Amino acid sequence: MNMKFSHFKVRMMSKATIMLDSSNKFITEALSNQFSNALAGNRLESVNFHFKDFDGVAYHMSNPNDDKNKIMLSIYLSYYEELQEHGINERIRQEYGVYVAEIPEPQYNISLIYDLTEIPQKYDDLIFKAARLKRNCLASVFEKYFEFQERGDAGQNRAVIHYREDETMYVEAKSDRVTVIFSTVFNDPADIIIGKIFLQEIHGKRASQTAPQVIFSLGEPPLELKNSNARISEGIGYVTFVLLPKHTCKASRDNTIDLLSIFRSYLHYHIKGTKAFIQSRMRSKTDEFLKILNRAKPKVIPERKTIMGRTFEKEE
């Protein structure tokens, strides 16, 4: 919504919408339980959890080599090879240091290993970083192009990340801005209508002069993607964020990355929520109309007959 990113969460929640967290809550709860038990000297239980996140991201939390004193957290991203071009491995090592496994778990891209015998007393930051593993993988792209813009290096190729099977993210740096474009698919005709209204609302309102510009187009890619292989279809929308230096500077970039990393999920989450709300209201109104119709039915007097089969007729 053309609005100040630092106020995005507060403003959206004031509109009775729900902000999605860039952290994975299951990782937070599972690691908190394991770390607290280890520090308390409680009996450690074996761990073997397979779970998913938005955009087809898969996790596996387990005990490597059945060693209950160690926890391995692995992540699989279908677009990992594209992120490698933008320094994901260096970014992950910088963020997680000694916890990064030299060789990731088979069928996964990155693995973190935590030794429960060496967990510090204050482990909240450790868990916070682990729960943001997916977010930090995407951060490698954003931070790279934010640095390009900061240095005035506008000649770099555009980053193209196929973060879902039919959806793509484009990131490009200019001397005075960074442009981030999301393509998103609306499979259901109702999703197209609701999504179009939602995104037009984002495009049409500007809550603050410090807000980034947001541009929405349906069916055709924006001019920035002219002469590219961007798809053209009635069911494809393009959302463009024009980020200025005040949004990409070191003081603001973490919050900007948080919001960009969950934007697509946020959008479709609220489309589905809107459909559910509309259907709920329709069911409620239908029940009210049925009650009115039932009350409007004329009273039917049952026909009475004698034992001989004659009908009693009431004399007027």
N, C-alpha and C positions, 0 to 999 in steps of 0.2 A: 504494500500500500504505500505510495510515495510518502514515506515517513522516516523519521529519524530512527536509525537502526537501534540505538541505545534505548529507545522508548517503544520499540516494536512489540515486545512481550506485554508490557503493561497496557498499551493501547488495544491490542488485539483481545486480551482477556477482558477488558472493559466492554468489549462488544459481544461478550458471552461466547467467545470462541476459546478453544483449548490449544495452547502451545505445546508442541511435541519437544521432548528433550533430546539433545544431541548425544546424551549418555544412554547406555543400555542398562536398564534397571535390573534385569536378571543378573548381569555380571556383578553389579554393585551388591546385591543381596547375597549372592552365592559366595563371593570372595569375603565379604564382611563376616559371614558365618564361619568360613574356614579359618580366617585370620584370628578371629576372636577365640575360637576353640583352641587354636594352636598356642596362643599366648596364655590362655587360662590353664593349659596343661590337660585339657580334656582329650578323650579318645577321638582320634581322627577317623573319619569315615571315607570310604572310597568315593571317587567322583567320576561320573561319566555322563555328561550332559551334551546333547546335540540341540541347538536352537537356532532360530533364524532372526534376521533383522530386516528392515526395509530394503528395497532394491535388490532382493535376492541374495543378500549377504548371509553367509552361514558361519556359525561358531561351533567350536567343540572345546569343552572344558573337561579335563581328564587328569589322571595320575600317570605321568610318563613311567613306563616300565613297572607299572603297578606299585610305585613308591608313594605311599600315602603322605610322606613328608614334602612332596612336591606337587604343585598345581601347574598344569600347562593350559594356556588359553590360546587357541588357534583361530584364525579368521581366513575365510575364503571370499575373494572378490572376483567376479567374472571379468572385471576391467583392470585387473592388477598389472597386466603387461603394459597397458597404456599409462598407468601411473608410474611405472618404472622409468619412462622417458622423462618424468618430471621430478625425479629424485625421491621417490617414496622410501627407498631403503635407507638413505641417509637421514631422512626426516624421522623415521621410526627409531633408528639407532640414537639419534640426538634426543628424542623424547623419552625412550625407555632404557637406554644404556645397557647395563649388564643383564637385564631381564630378557633381552632379545635372544632367542635360540639361534645358534649358528646355522643349523639345518632345520627348517620348519617341518612340522608334522606332514606326512604324506597326504596329498590331496588338498593341502591348505597352503596359503601363501606366506603367512607370518605366524610365528608362535612366540609367546611369552612364557617364561618359566619362573615360578615363584617358589623359593625354598622356605617352607613353613618354619624351619628351625632358625631362620635369620630374619624374620619379619620384625620391623621396628615397632616400638610401642605406639607411635603415632603413624598409623598406616592409611589415614583418610586420603591423603594425596596420591598414594600408590593405587588405591582402588579407583579414585576419580579418573586417573589417567588410563587405567585398564578399561574402564567403562566407556571411554571415548576413543577406543581403538579405531573404529570405523571412521569417525570424524577426523581423526588425526591422519588417517591415510589420505582422505580427500584434501586435507589442509596442504599437502605437499604441492598440489597444483595451484591453489589460490595464493599461497605465500610466494611461490616462484614468480607469478605474474604481478603480484603487488610489488615485489622487489624490482622487477623490470620497470614498472611505472615510476617508482621512486627514483630510479637512476636515470629516467628519461630514455630508456632503451625501448624504442617503439618498433624496432625492425624484426622482432621475434615472430616465429610462426604461431598461429592460433593453436591452442590446445583443444583437442577433440576427445572427449571421454564418453564412451557408450556405456553409461551407468545402468541402463536396463536394455532389454533385448531390442526394443523399438524406440528407445528414447536416448537423447544425446545431450551432453552439456558442452558448451563452447566457452572458452576463456581467451580473451585477447587484451593485450596491454597497448595503450597509446601513451603519448607523452603527458597527457593531462587527465587520463581516466583509465579504468579497467572495465571492460564490458563482459558480463557473464550472461549467457543465453541458455535457457533450458527449453528443450522441446519435450512435449508431453502428449501422450495419446489419450483420447477420450473414446473408449470403445462403445459405450452405450449412448444412444441419442439424447437421453435425459442428462447424462454427464456433460455432453457438449453444451446444452442450454445452461445448466447450472454453472459449469465452469466458465462459460463465456460471461455470464453476469458477474460472477465472482471476480474474474480477472479484469473486466471493464471497470469494476468498482475500484480495484487496485490502481488501474491506469488513470482513472479519472479524478482521483482525489490526492491532494498534496497536503499532508498534515503539518509540515514544517519546511522552512527554506533550507534547512540543513539535511533534508531527506534525499536519498538517492532517487533518481528518476527511474520509473518502471514503465515499460512499454509492452503492450500485449497485442499479438496478431493471431488470427485464426485462419488456418488453411494455407497461408503463404509465409515463408521465412522472412525475417527482417532484412533490411538492406545490407547489414553487416555480413550476411551469409550469401549474398549474391554471388553467382558463379561457383557455388559450392555444391556438394551432393546432398544438401539438406532436403528432406522429404517435403513434398507438397501434397496435402490431402485435407479433405474437409474435417477430418477427425483429429487433426494435429494442431496444437497450439504452441506458440512461441512466446516465452516471457523473457524480456531483456532487462537486466539491471545495469544501470550506468553508475558505476562507483567512482566517486571523486577522491582525491588524495585524503580528504578528511575521513573517508570511510575505510581507506586501506592503510593508513598510517599505523605505526606499531601500537599506538594507544588504543586504536579501535578495531584492528583487524581480527582479533580473537572473537569478538562478538559478531562481527560481520561473517566470519567463516562458520560460526555456530548456526546462524540463521540460514545461510545459503545451503549448508549441508543437509538441512531438513526441509527445505522449501517445497520440494516436489511431494514429499510424504504429507506435509502440512496441507497442501492444496487438495490432494485427493482424499485425505481424511475428512476434510470439511465438506467436500462434495458429497461423500457418502453419508455424513452426518446430516446434511441438509435434506437429502432424499429420505432418510429415515424419519426426520421431523415432519416433512410434508406428508408422508404416508401415514404417520401417526395422527396427524390432524385430520386427514381424509377419513380414516377409520372412525375417529371420534365424531365427526360431523355426520357420517353415515349412520352411526348408532342413534344420534339425535333425530335424524329424519325418519328412521324406522319407528321410533317411539311415537312421533307425531302421527305417522300414517296409521299405526295400530290404534291410536286413540280416535282417529277419524272414521274407523270402520263402523257401519250401522249395526245396531244390535239385532241379532237374528233370533226370532222366537221359534223354539223347536216345535215341530208339528206333532200334535197329539191325536192318537187314534183309539177307537174302541176295540174291544176284543173281536168284533165282527169286521174290523178293517175300515170302519167309517171315520171320517176326520171331523174333529170338533172345530167348529167355526165360531169365532167370537163375534157376537152381534154388536154392531156399532150403535 
